[in-house]
């Protein structure tokens, strides 16, 4: 059942790439972004590398800190 | 710190509404959608009501089962 396997999932990687790119555009360090959304720097690093199965609430917190929409962080996933 | 409070987060509610609407358009029951993405029916119900802080992997599984993109499930959140 390929749709149930985590191996076939790529949204979290696309999300991480988008967050890293937007953070760079804003000139924010991982630490500054993490602080702005109440998360730990190493957790934000893990999200950017696609290692974390981040929740919708934390995706929204990051989008607010980056000044973009949740959808903008997820538009490249296919 | 308003951006850190769950009270100010609305993406999960918008996500639930979008999933419910798309599921209806596909003529799928909650049970059929849940089965297609390897989740439990009551969990899908909780997601649709905005009660669950669903993860990116499960959002992607649902989007695959609904035949849409993750971004399409999250475009109404602002």
Backbone of each chain as nested JSON, in Angstrom:
{
  "chains": [
    {"id": "A", "residues": [
      {"number": 1, "name": "UNK", "atoms": {"N": [0.844, -1.192, 0.0], "CA": [0.0, 0.0, 0.0], "C": [0.877, 1.24, 0.0]}},
      {"number": 2, "name": "UNK", "atoms": {"N": [1.308, 1.684, -1.158], "CA": [2.304, 2.752, -1.238], "C": [1.867, 4.061, -0.611]}},
      {"number": 3, "name": "UNK", "atoms": {"N": [0.576, 4.384, -0.657], "CA": [0.169, 5.685, -0.107], "C": [0.279, 5.724, 1.41]}},
      {"number": 4, "name": "UNK", "atoms": {"N": [0.393, 4.564, 2.043], "CA": [0.484, 4.547, 3.503], "C": [1.933, 4.6, 3.991]}},
      {"number": 5, "name": "UNK", "atoms": {"N": [2.874, 4.37, 3.083], "CA": [4.277, 4.358, 3.483], "C": [4.838, 5.767, 3.553]}},
      {"number": 6, "name": "UNK", "atoms": {"N": [5.646, 6.003, 4.58], "CA": [6.279, 7.312, 4.716], "C": [7.304, 7.544, 3.613]}},
      {"number": 7, "name": "UNK", "atoms": {"N": [7.795, 6.455, 3.01], "CA": [8.816, 6.587, 1.976], "C": [8.313, 7.353, 0.757]}},
      {"number": 8, "name": "UNK", "atoms": {"N": [7.019, 7.271, 0.501], "CA": [6.459, 7.915, -0.676], "C": [5.97, 9.33, -0.41]}},
      {"number": 9, "name": "UNK", "atoms": {"N": [6.168, 9.783, 0.784], "CA": [5.686, 11.113, 1.143], "C": [6.783, 12.14, 0.906]}},
      {"number": 10, "name": "UNK", "atoms": {"N": [6.414, 13.232, 0.278], "CA": [7.432, 14.232, -0.033], "C": [7.046, 15.636, 0.398]}},
      {"number": 11, "name": "UNK", "atoms": {"N": [5.843, 15.805, 0.924], "CA": [5.395, 17.147, 1.309], "C": [6.291, 17.735, 2.39]}},
      {"number": 12, "name": "UNK", "atoms": {"N": [6.725, 16.889, 3.348], "CA": [7.534, 17.441, 4.44], "C": [8.882, 17.951, 3.947]}},
      {"number": 13, "name": "UNK", "atoms": {"N": [9.426, 17.325, 2.899], "CA": [10.686, 17.799, 2.342], "C": [10.489, 19.123, 1.586]}},
      {"number": 14, "name": "UNK", "atoms": {"N": [9.393, 19.164, 0.808], "CA": [9.069, 20.398, 0.078], "C": [8.814, 21.545, 1.059]}},
      {"number": 15, "name": "UNK", "atoms": {"N": [8.12, 21.214, 2.147], "CA": [7.851, 22.221, 3.184], "C": [9.16, 22.752, 3.764]}},
      {"number": 16, "name": "UNK", "atoms": {"N": [10.066, 21.851, 4.095], "CA": [11.349, 22.253, 4.665], "C": [12.137, 23.153, 3.736]}},
      {"number": 17, "name": "UNK", "atoms": {"N": [12.146, 22.794, 2.454], "CA": [12.845, 23.599, 1.456], "C": [12.232, 24.99, 1.348]}},
      {"number": 18, "name": "UNK", "atoms": {"N": [10.898, 25.041, 1.365], "CA": [10.204, 26.336, 1.255], "C": [10.475, 27.209, 2.476]}},
      {"number": 19, "name": "UNK", "atoms": {"N": [10.455, 26.597, 3.657], "CA": [10.717, 27.366, 4.882], "C": [12.137, 27.927, 4.851]}},
      {"number": 20, "name": "UNK", "atoms": {"N": [13.086, 27.066, 4.464], "CA": [14.486, 27.507, 4.412], "C": [14.66, 28.661, 3.42]}},
      {"number": 21, "name": "UNK", "atoms": {"N": [14.021, 28.55, 2.256], "CA": [14.129, 29.595, 1.237], "C": [13.506, 30.903, 1.725]}},
      {"number": 22, "name": "UNK", "atoms": {"N": [12.295, 30.813, 2.271], "CA": [11.604, 32.026, 2.748], "C": [12.345, 32.662, 3.918]}},
      {"number": 23, "name": "UNK", "atoms": {"N": [12.89, 31.812, 4.794], "CA": [13.668, 32.333, 5.924], "C": [14.881, 33.105, 5.407]}},
      {"number": 24, "name": "UNK", "atoms": {"N": [15.538, 32.559, 4.375], "CA": [16.688, 33.229, 3.78], "C": [16.308, 34.567, 3.159]}},
      {"number": 25, "name": "UNK", "atoms": {"N": [15.154, 34.573, 2.484], "CA": [14.68, 35.811, 1.848], "C": [14.4, 36.904, 2.88]}},
      {"number": 26, "name": "UNK", "atoms": {"N": [13.983, 36.479, 4.066], "CA": [13.702, 37.438, 5.128], "C": [14.964, 37.809, 5.909]}},
      {"number": 27, "name": "UNK", "atoms": {"N": [16.077, 37.123, 5.6], "CA": [17.324, 37.395, 6.308], "C": [17.308, 36.943, 7.753]}},
      {"number": 28, "name": "UNK", "atoms": {"N": [16.511, 35.899, 8.037], "CA": [16.401, 35.391, 9.405], "C": [17.299, 34.171, 9.599]}},
      {"number": 29, "name": "UNK", "atoms": {"N": [17.921, 34.082, 10.772], "CA": [18.628, 32.858, 11.138], "C": [17.599, 31.824, 11.592]}},
      {"number": 30, "name": "UNK", "atoms": {"N": [18.03, 30.551, 11.658], "CA": [17.14, 29.518, 12.21], "C": [16.723, 29.899, 13.627]}},
      {"number": 31, "name": "UNK", "atoms": {"N": [17.665, 30.434, 14.366], "CA": [17.392, 30.802, 15.754], "C": [16.349, 31.917, 15.84]}},
      {"number": 32, "name": "UNK", "atoms": {"N": [16.461, 32.907, 14.961], "CA": [15.5, 34.022, 14.97], "C": [14.111, 33.529, 14.59]}},
      {"number": 33, "name": "UNK", "atoms": {"N": [14.037, 32.668, 13.574], "CA": [12.739, 32.114, 13.172], "C": [12.155, 31.275, 14.3]}},
      {"number": 34, "name": "UNK", "atoms": {"N": [12.992, 30.423, 14.876], "CA": [12.528, 29.555, 15.964], "C": [11.983, 30.391, 17.116]}},
      {"number": 35, "name": "UNK", "atoms": {"N": [12.699, 31.44, 17.477], "CA": [12.282, 32.304, 18.565], "C": [10.954, 32.989, 18.248]}},
      {"number": 36, "name": "UNK", "atoms": {"N": [10.797, 33.406, 16.992], "CA": [9.582, 34.125, 16.585], "C": [8.353, 33.232, 16.638]}},
      {"number": 37, "name": "UNK", "atoms": {"N": [8.543, 31.929, 16.488], "CA": [7.358, 31.058, 16.504], "C": [7.332, 30.135, 17.719]}},
      {"number": 38, "name": "UNK", "atoms": {"N": [8.2, 30.385, 18.697], "CA": [8.125, 29.64, 19.95], "C": [8.596, 28.205, 19.839]}},
      {"number": 39, "name": "UNK", "atoms": {"N": [9.475, 27.922, 18.886], "CA": [10.011, 26.569, 18.714], "C": [11.512, 26.598, 18.992]}},
      {"number": 40, "name": "UNK", "atoms": {"N": [12.11, 25.425, 19.099], "CA": [13.554, 25.359, 19.342], "C": [14.303, 25.374, 18.007]}},
      {"number": 41, "name": "UNK", "atoms": {"N": [15.482, 25.978, 18.026], "CA": [16.28, 26.087, 16.806], "C": [16.56, 24.736, 16.163]}},
      {"number": 42, "name": "UNK", "atoms": {"N": [16.889, 23.752, 16.983], "CA": [17.219, 22.441, 16.402], "C": [15.976, 21.779, 15.792]}},
      {"number": 43, "name": "UNK", "atoms": {"N": [14.817, 22.092, 16.362], "CA": [13.562, 21.564, 15.801], "C": [13.296, 22.201, 14.437]}},
      {"number": 44, "name": "UNK", "atoms": {"N": [13.496, 23.524, 14.335], "CA": [13.339, 24.211, 13.05], "C": [14.33, 23.652, 12.024]}},
      {"number": 45, "name": "UNK", "atoms": {"N": [15.559, 23.394, 12.46], "CA": [16.55, 22.782, 11.569], "C": [16.062, 21.44, 11.043]}},
      {"number": 46, "name": "UNK", "atoms": {"N": [15.495, 20.626, 11.932], "CA": [14.962, 19.319, 11.529], "C": [13.803, 19.443, 10.553]}},
      {"number": 47, "name": "UNK", "atoms": {"N": [12.963, 20.449, 10.755], "CA": [11.858, 20.699, 9.823], "C": [12.414, 21.065, 8.45]}},
      {"number": 48, "name": "UNK", "atoms": {"N": [13.408, 21.947, 8.431], "CA": [13.977, 22.398, 7.15], "C": [14.623, 21.235, 6.387]}},
      {"number": 49, "name": "UNK", "atoms": {"N": [15.161, 20.268, 7.121], "CA": [15.786, 19.116, 6.466], "C": [14.781, 18.011, 6.138]}},
      {"number": 50, "name": "UNK", "atoms": {"N": [13.517, 18.233, 6.438], "CA": [12.482, 17.236, 6.144], "C": [12.502, 16.053, 7.088]}},
      {"number": 51, "name": "UNK", "atoms": {"N": [13.139, 16.225, 8.241], "CA": [13.256, 15.116, 9.195], "C": [12.086, 15.052, 10.171]}},
      {"number": 52, "name": "UNK", "atoms": {"N": [11.322, 16.137, 10.265], "CA": [10.272, 16.227, 11.274], "C": [8.885, 16.159, 10.641]}},
      {"number": 53, "name": "UNK", "atoms": {"N": [8.043, 15.351, 11.262], "CA": [6.653, 15.244, 10.815], "C": [5.846, 16.339, 11.516]}},
      {"number": 54, "name": "UNK", "atoms": {"N": [6.062, 17.57, 11.058], "CA": [5.556, 18.758, 11.753], "C": [4.026, 18.859, 11.663]}},
      {"number": 55, "name": "UNK", "atoms": {"N": [3.428, 19.398, 12.692], "CA": [1.962, 19.491, 12.748], "C": [1.446, 20.769, 12.086]}},
      {"number": 56, "name": "UNK", "atoms": {"N": [0.164, 20.745, 11.765], "CA": [-0.47, 21.91, 11.121], "C": [-0.353, 23.163, 11.989]}},
      {"number": 57, "name": "UNK", "atoms": {"N": [-0.492, 23.032, 13.303], "CA": [-0.372, 24.219, 14.167], "C": [1.019, 24.83, 14.065]}},
      {"number": 58, "name": "UNK", "atoms": {"N": [2.056, 23.991, 14.067], "CA": [3.41, 24.534, 13.97], "C": [3.721, 25.057, 12.566]}},
      {"number": 59, "name": "UNK", "atoms": {"N": [3.166, 24.426, 11.526], "CA": [3.317, 24.98, 10.166], "C": [2.713, 26.383, 10.132]}},
      {"number": 60, "name": "UNK", "atoms": {"N": [1.544, 26.535, 10.756], "CA": [0.901, 27.848, 10.773], "C": [1.734, 28.858, 11.572]}},
      {"number": 61, "name": "UNK", "atoms": {"N": [2.27, 28.441, 12.723], "CA": [3.122, 29.353, 13.508], "C": [4.309, 29.834, 12.676]}},
      {"number": 62, "name": "UNK", "atoms": {"N": [4.914, 28.91, 11.933], "CA": [6.068, 29.278, 11.094], "C": [5.626, 30.233, 9.99]}},
      {"number": 63, "name": "UNK", "atoms": {"N": [4.474, 29.955, 9.369], "CA": [3.993, 30.826, 8.282], "C": [3.733, 32.244, 8.803]}},
      {"number": 64, "name": "UNK", "atoms": {"N": [3.183, 32.346, 10.01], "CA": [2.935, 33.669, 10.607], "C": [4.263, 34.392, 10.828]}},
      {"number": 65, "name": "UNK", "atoms": {"N": [5.249, 33.668, 11.352], "CA": [6.557, 34.275, 11.607], "C": [7.245, 34.705, 10.309]}},
      {"number": 66, "name": "UNK", "atoms": {"N": [6.968, 33.969, 9.216], "CA": [7.584, 34.288, 7.92], "C": [6.739, 35.283, 7.131]}},
      {"number": 67, "name": "UNK", "atoms": {"N": [5.544, 35.597, 7.613], "CA": [4.685, 36.552, 6.913], "C": [4.109, 36.015, 5.625]}},
      {"number": 68, "name": "UNK", "atoms": {"N": [3.862, 34.731, 5.576], "CA": [3.27, 34.132, 4.373], "C": [2.111, 33.231, 4.788]}},
      {"number": 69, "name": "UNK", "atoms": {"N": [1.441, 32.637, 3.809], "CA": [0.351, 31.719, 4.12], "C": [0.89, 30.296, 4.239]}},
      {"number": 70, "name": "UNK", "atoms": {"N": [0.111, 29.45, 4.895], "CA": [0.455, 28.027, 4.967], "C": [0.56, 27.448, 3.556]}},
      {"number": 71, "name": "UNK", "atoms": {"N": [-0.384, 27.806, 2.708], "CA": [-0.401, 27.267, 1.342], "C": [0.88, 27.628, 0.59]}},
      {"number": 72, "name": "UNK", "atoms": {"N": [1.393, 28.836, 0.818], "CA": [2.628, 29.255, 0.14], "C": [3.817, 28.375, 0.523]}},
      {"number": 73, "name": "UNK", "atoms": {"N": [3.767, 27.807, 1.705], "CA": [4.857, 26.93, 2.155], "C": [4.711, 25.517, 1.581]}},
      {"number": 74, "name": "UNK", "atoms": {"N": [3.589, 25.254, 0.929], "CA": [3.298, 23.878, 0.504], "C": [2.961, 23.755, -0.983]}},
      {"number": 75, "name": "UNK", "atoms": {"N": [3.192, 24.822, -1.732], "CA": [2.733, 24.801, -3.129], "C": [3.614, 23.981, -4.054]}},
      {"number": 76, "name": "UNK", "atoms": {"N": [4.821, 23.636, -3.612], "CA": [5.741, 22.958, -4.543], "C": [5.776, 21.448, -4.372]}},
      {"number": 77, "name": "UNK", "atoms": {"N": [4.867, 20.898, -3.6], "CA": [5.067, 19.512, -3.162], "C": [4.771, 18.434, -4.205]}},
      {"number": 78, "name": "UNK", "atoms": {"N": [4.19, 18.798, -5.335], "CA": [3.947, 17.769, -6.353], "C": [4.82, 17.986, -7.59]}}
    ]},
    {"id": "B", "residues": [
      {"number": 1, "name": "UNK", "atoms": {"N": [1.942, 36.569, 23.991], "CA": [2.531, 36.302, 22.668], "C": [1.493, 35.613, 21.782]}},
      {"number": 2, "name": "UNK", "atoms": {"N": [0.703, 36.379, 21.082], "CA": [-0.452, 35.823, 20.396], "C": [-0.111, 34.775, 19.344]}},
      {"number": 3, "name": "UNK", "atoms": {"N": [1.034, 34.898, 18.675], "CA": [1.314, 33.943, 17.606], "C": [1.644, 32.561, 18.164]}},
      {"number": 4, "name": "UNK", "atoms": {"N": [1.935, 32.492, 19.455], "CA": [2.285, 31.195, 20.029], "C": [1.064, 30.459, 20.576]}},
      {"number": 5, "name": "UNK", "atoms": {"N": [-0.05, 31.188, 20.734], "CA": [-1.248, 30.574, 21.309], "C": [-2.022, 29.783, 20.269]}},
      {"number": 6, "name": "UNK", "atoms": {"N": [-2.505, 28.627, 20.684], "CA": [-3.303, 27.807, 19.774], "C": [-4.639, 28.48, 19.455]}},
      {"number": 7, "name": "UNK", "atoms": {"N": [-5.068, 29.402, 20.323], "CA": [-6.354, 30.068, 20.113], "C": [-6.386, 30.871, 18.827]}},
      {"number": 8, "name": "UNK", "atoms": {"N": [-5.23, 31.384, 18.42], "CA": [-5.189, 32.231, 17.238], "C": [-4.904, 31.454, 15.957]}},
      {"number": 9, "name": "UNK", "atoms": {"N": [-4.803, 30.17, 16.07], "CA": [-4.493, 29.361, 14.901], "C": [-5.79, 28.905, 14.228]}},
      {"number": 10, "name": "UNK", "atoms": {"N": [-5.818, 29.054, 12.919], "CA": [-7.05, 28.688, 12.218], "C": [-6.82, 27.76, 11.038]}},
      {"number": 11, "name": "UNK", "atoms": {"N": [-5.576, 27.452, 10.745], "CA": [-5.293, 26.602, 9.582], "C": [-5.932, 25.221, 9.745]}},
      {"number": 12, "name": "UNK", "atoms": {"N": [-5.913, 24.676, 10.958], "CA": [-6.439, 23.33, 11.136], "C": [-7.952, 23.283, 10.893]}},
      {"number": 13, "name": "UNK", "atoms": {"N": [-8.636, 24.379, 11.207], "CA": [-10.073, 24.428, 10.955], "C": [-10.352, 24.546, 9.449]}},
      {"number": 14, "name": "UNK", "atoms": {"N": [-9.561, 25.423, 8.786], "CA": [-9.709, 25.57, 7.33], "C": [-9.39, 24.248, 6.627]}},
      {"number": 15, "name": "UNK", "atoms": {"N": [-8.357, 23.571, 7.125], "CA": [-7.984, 22.263, 6.564], "C": [-9.14, 21.276, 6.695]}},
      {"number": 16, "name": "UNK", "atoms": {"N": [-9.728, 21.215, 7.877], "CA": [-10.842, 20.295, 8.103], "C": [-12.019, 20.573, 7.187]}},
      {"number": 17, "name": "UNK", "atoms": {"N": [-12.319, 21.858, 7.031], "CA": [-13.423, 22.251, 6.152], "C": [-13.134, 21.844, 4.71]}},
      {"number": 18, "name": "UNK", "atoms": {"N": [-11.902, 22.066, 4.273], "CA": [-11.524, 21.72, 2.894], "C": [-11.577, 20.208, 2.67]}},
      {"number": 19, "name": "UNK", "atoms": {"N": [-11.111, 19.446, 3.652], "CA": [-11.138, 17.981, 3.522], "C": [-12.579, 17.492, 3.43]}},
      {"number": 20, "name": "UNK", "atoms": {"N": [-13.425, 18.03, 4.306], "CA": [-14.831, 17.624, 4.309], "C": [-15.497, 17.945, 2.968]}},
      {"number": 21, "name": "UNK", "atoms": {"N": [-15.209, 19.154, 2.454], "CA": [-15.809, 19.569, 1.186], "C": [-15.323, 18.672, 0.035]}},
      {"number": 22, "name": "UNK", "atoms": {"N": [-14.017, 18.448, -0.034], "CA": [-13.457, 17.62, -1.123], "C": [-13.934, 16.182, -1.025]}},
      {"number": 23, "name": "UNK", "atoms": {"N": [-14.013, 15.675, 0.205], "CA": [-14.509, 14.317, 0.408], "C": [-15.947, 14.196, -0.11]}},
      {"number": 24, "name": "UNK", "atoms": {"N": [-16.775, 15.232, 0.173], "CA": [-18.153, 15.238, -0.313], "C": [-18.218, 15.271, -1.831]}},
      {"number": 25, "name": "UNK", "atoms": {"N": [-17.326, 16.08, -2.422], "CA": [-17.305, 16.185, -3.885], "C": [-16.942, 14.851, -4.533]}},
      {"number": 26, "name": "UNK", "atoms": {"N": [-16.137, 14.067, -3.829], "CA": [-15.729, 12.754, -4.344], "C": [-16.762, 11.683, -4.01]}},
      {"number": 27, "name": "UNK", "atoms": {"N": [-17.769, 12.047, -3.21], "CA": [-18.783, 11.072, -2.816], "C": [-18.251, 10.001, -1.873]}},
      {"number": 28, "name": "UNK", "atoms": {"N": [-17.234, 10.371, -1.083], "CA": [-16.637, 9.414, -0.15], "C": [-17.194, 9.614, 1.256]}},
      {"number": 29, "name": "UNK", "atoms": {"N": [-17.43, 8.508, 1.955], "CA": [-17.762, 8.586, 3.383], "C": [-16.472, 8.842, 4.165]}},
      {"number": 30, "name": "UNK", "atoms": {"N": [-16.613, 9.268, 5.432], "CA": [-15.427, 9.408, 6.286], "C": [-14.689, 8.08, 6.377]}},
      {"number": 31, "name": "UNK", "atoms": {"N": [-15.47, 7.004, 6.463], "CA": [-14.865, 5.68, 6.588], "C": [-14.065, 5.312, 5.334]}},
      {"number": 32, "name": "UNK", "atoms": {"N": [-14.619, 5.622, 4.166], "CA": [-13.923, 5.305, 2.909], "C": [-12.635, 6.119, 2.791]}},
      {"number": 33, "name": "UNK", "atoms": {"N": [-12.712, 7.4, 3.143], "CA": [-11.507, 8.232, 3.091], "C": [-10.467, 7.72, 4.092]}},
      {"number": 34, "name": "UNK", "atoms": {"N": [-10.933, 7.424, 5.302], "CA": [-10.022, 6.936, 6.342], "C": [-9.322, 5.665, 5.886]}},
      {"number": 35, "name": "UNK", "atoms": {"N": [-10.095, 4.753, 5.318], "CA": [-9.533, 3.487, 4.842], "C": [-8.509, 3.721, 3.733]}},
      {"number": 36, "name": "UNK", "atoms": {"N": [-8.813, 4.662, 2.838], "CA": [-7.923, 4.935, 1.699], "C": [-6.587, 5.514, 2.148]}},
      {"number": 37, "name": "UNK", "atoms": {"N": [-6.559, 6.17, 3.294], "CA": [-5.285, 6.763, 3.725], "C": [-4.731, 6.11, 4.988]}},
      {"number": 38, "name": "UNK", "atoms": {"N": [-5.31, 4.984, 5.39], "CA": [-4.734, 4.23, 6.505], "C": [-4.938, 4.869, 7.862]}},
      {"number": 39, "name": "UNK", "atoms": {"N": [-5.991, 5.678, 7.994], "CA": [-6.294, 6.311, 9.273], "C": [-7.627, 5.772, 9.792]}},
      {"number": 40, "name": "UNK", "atoms": {"N": [-7.938, 6.088, 11.045], "CA": [-9.218, 5.636, 11.61], "C": [-10.315, 6.662, 11.304]}},
      {"number": 41, "name": "UNK", "atoms": {"N": [-11.533, 6.168, 11.12], "CA": [-12.659, 7.041, 10.786], "C": [-12.854, 8.16, 11.823]}},
      {"number": 42, "name": "UNK", "atoms": {"N": [-12.749, 7.809, 13.093], "CA": [-12.973, 8.833, 14.123], "C": [-11.852, 9.894, 14.109]}},
      {"number": 43, "name": "UNK", "atoms": {"N": [-10.659, 9.465, 13.697], "CA": [-9.554, 10.428, 13.59], "C": [-9.822, 11.395, 12.433]}},
      {"number": 44, "name": "UNK", "atoms": {"N": [-10.296, 10.86, 11.307], "CA": [-10.643, 11.718, 10.166], "C": [-11.769, 12.676, 10.556]}},
      {"number": 45, "name": "UNK", "atoms": {"N": [-12.741, 12.18, 11.31], "CA": [-13.816, 13.046, 11.793], "C": [-13.267, 14.194, 12.633]}},
      {"number": 46, "name": "UNK", "atoms": {"N": [-12.325, 13.887, 13.51], "CA": [-11.697, 14.907, 14.348], "C": [-10.917, 15.928, 13.539]}},
      {"number": 47, "name": "UNK", "atoms": {"N": [-10.255, 15.46, 12.492], "CA": [-9.531, 16.38, 11.593], "C": [-10.527, 17.32, 10.914]}},
      {"number": 48, "name": "UNK", "atoms": {"N": [-11.618, 16.761, 10.424], "CA": [-12.614, 17.59, 9.709], "C": [-13.234, 18.644, 10.626]}},
      {"number": 49, "name": "UNK", "atoms": {"N": [-13.337, 18.338, 11.896], "CA": [-13.897, 19.307, 12.851], "C": [-12.838, 20.266, 13.41]}},
      {"number": 50, "name": "UNK", "atoms": {"N": [-11.607, 20.139, 12.954], "CA": [-10.544, 21.023, 13.414], "C": [-10.071, 20.71, 14.82]}},
      {"number": 51, "name": "UNK", "atoms": {"N": [-10.354, 19.508, 15.296], "CA": [-9.988, 19.127, 16.662], "C": [-8.6, 18.507, 16.751]}},
      {"number": 52, "name": "UNK", "atoms": {"N": [-8.054, 18.09, 15.609], "CA": [-6.791, 17.365, 15.598], "C": [-5.655, 18.203, 15.013]}},
      {"number": 53, "name": "UNK", "atoms": {"N": [-4.536, 18.173, 15.696], "CA": [-3.34, 18.868, 15.223], "C": [-2.584, 17.919, 14.294]}},
      {"number": 54, "name": "UNK", "atoms": {"N": [-3.145, 17.721, 13.122], "CA": [-2.695, 16.685, 12.186], "C": [-1.309, 17.005, 11.613]}},
      {"number": 55, "name": "UNK", "atoms": {"N": [-0.539, 15.978, 11.357], "CA": [0.832, 16.161, 10.873], "C": [0.884, 16.271, 9.349]}},
      {"number": 56, "name": "UNK", "atoms": {"N": [2.0, 16.807, 8.878], "CA": [2.211, 16.984, 7.433], "C": [2.113, 15.639, 6.686]}},
      {"number": 57, "name": "UNK", "atoms": {"N": [2.649, 14.564, 7.268], "CA": [2.564, 13.261, 6.594], "C": [1.102, 12.832, 6.414]}},
      {"number": 58, "name": "UNK", "atoms": {"N": [0.298, 13.009, 7.443], "CA": [-1.106, 12.608, 7.328], "C": [-1.909, 13.548, 6.43]}},
      {"number": 59, "name": "UNK", "atoms": {"N": [-1.568, 14.834, 6.428], "CA": [-2.21, 15.754, 5.474], "C": [-1.911, 15.276, 4.053]}},
      {"number": 60, "name": "UNK", "atoms": {"N": [-0.663, 14.875, 3.816], "CA": [-0.3, 14.409, 2.478], "C": [-1.035, 13.105, 2.134]}},
      {"number": 61, "name": "UNK", "atoms": {"N": [-1.129, 12.177, 3.096], "CA": [-1.862, 10.932, 2.837], "C": [-3.311, 11.228, 2.445]}},
      {"number": 62, "name": "UNK", "atoms": {"N": [-3.926, 12.176, 3.156], "CA": [-5.314, 12.543, 2.852], "C": [-5.403, 13.175, 1.465]}},
      {"number": 63, "name": "UNK", "atoms": {"N": [-4.449, 14.049, 1.142], "CA": [-4.48, 14.698, -0.177], "C": [-4.338, 13.67, -1.297]}},
      {"number": 64, "name": "UNK", "atoms": {"N": [-3.501, 12.662, -1.085], "CA": [-3.333, 11.6, -2.094], "C": [-4.649, 10.843, -2.257]}},
      {"number": 65, "name": "UNK", "atoms": {"N": [-5.281, 10.513, -1.133], "CA": [-6.557, 9.781, -1.182], "C": [-7.65, 10.614, -1.854]}},
      {"number": 66, "name": "UNK", "atoms": {"N": [-7.576, 11.934, -1.722], "CA": [-8.585, 12.818, -2.319], "C": [-8.215, 13.236, -3.744]}},
      {"number": 67, "name": "UNK", "atoms": {"N": [-7.022, 12.872, -4.18], "CA": [-6.593, 13.222, -5.536], "C": [-6.337, 14.706, -5.716]}},
      {"number": 68, "name": "UNK", "atoms": {"N": [-5.861, 15.349, -4.68], "CA": [-5.552, 16.777, -4.792], "C": [-4.175, 17.039, -4.182]}},
      {"number": 69, "name": "UNK", "atoms": {"N": [-3.734, 18.29, -4.225], "CA": [-2.447, 18.628, -3.624], "C": [-2.651, 19.053, -2.167]}},
      {"number": 70, "name": "UNK", "atoms": {"N": [-1.578, 18.992, -1.401], "CA": [-1.608, 19.487, -0.029], "C": [-1.995, 20.971, -0.025]}},
      {"number": 71, "name": "UNK", "atoms": {"N": [-1.442, 21.739, -0.944], "CA": [-1.733, 23.182, -0.993], "C": [-3.218, 23.44, -1.23]}},
      {"number": 72, "name": "UNK", "atoms": {"N": [-3.847, 22.595, -2.051], "CA": [-5.288, 22.784, -2.315], "C": [-6.116, 22.621, -1.045]}},
      {"number": 73, "name": "UNK", "atoms": {"N": [-5.638, 21.833, -0.112], "CA": [-6.354, 21.639, 1.154], "C": [-6.108, 22.784, 2.129]}},
      {"number": 74, "name": "UNK", "atoms": {"N": [-5.182, 23.677, 1.773], "CA": [-4.778, 24.718, 2.726], "C": [-4.87, 26.134, 2.178]}},
      {"number": 75, "name": "UNK", "atoms": {"N": [-5.503, 26.296, 1.024], "CA": [-5.496, 27.619, 0.379], "C": [-6.448, 28.606, 1.012]}},
      {"number": 76, "name": "UNK", "atoms": {"N": [-7.393, 28.148, 1.841], "CA": [-8.407, 29.08, 2.373], "C": [-8.085, 29.566, 3.778]}},
      {"number": 77, "name": "UNK", "atoms": {"N": [-6.883, 29.297, 4.234], "CA": [-6.67, 29.453, 5.672], "C": [-6.524, 30.895, 6.145]}},
      {"number": 78, "name": "UNK", "atoms": {"N": [-6.373, 31.843, 5.268], "CA": [-6.258, 33.243, 5.721], "C": [-7.477, 34.071, 5.305]}}
    ]}
  ]
}
